[in-house]
């Protein structure tokens, strides 16, 4: 689903950013442009980030290979 319409950022983009190290809304703003325009996406983006972090849990590269939860490539904001 689209989280940030201003920058075309989806929940999948946020999950990928979390898998690549994003830990805060500020990280998402830097990496994807989330909340940098109108800001209406802030609550949803924060929730998506928290869910992504919870889903990652204690996953590491060894288990990611077996379970299919390997980090997705980070998409840069246009």
Secondary structure in CASP SS format (residue, H / E / C, confidence):
PFRMAT SS
TARGET T0000
AUTHOR 0000-0000-0000
METHOD secondary structure of the structure
MODEL  1
X C 1.00
X E 1.00
X E 1.00
X E 1.00
X C 1.00
X C 1.00
X C 1.00
X C 1.00
X E 1.00
X E 1.00
X H 1.00
X H 1.00
X H 1.00
X H 1.00
X H 1.00
X H 1.00
X H 1.00
X H 1.00
X H 1.00
X C 1.00
X C 1.00
X C 1.00
X C 1.00
X C 1.00
X H 1.00
X H 1.00
X H 1.00
X H 1.00
X H 1.00
X H 1.00
X H 1.00
X H 1.00
X C 1.00
X C 1.00
X C 1.00
X C 1.00
X C 1.00
X C 1.00
X C 1.00
X C 1.00
X C 1.00
X H 1.00
X H 1.00
X H 1.00
X H 1.00
X H 1.00
X H 1.00
X H 1.00
X H 1.00
X H 1.00
X H 1.00
X H 1.00
X H 1.00
X H 1.00
X H 1.00
X H 1.00
X C 1.00
X C 1.00
X C 1.00
X C 1.00
X H 1.00
X H 1.00
X H 1.00
X H 1.00
X H 1.00
X H 1.00
X H 1.00
X C 1.00
X C 1.00
X C 1.00
X C 1.00
X C 1.00
X C 1.00
X C 1.00
X C 1.00
X C 1.00
X C 1.00
X C 1.00
END
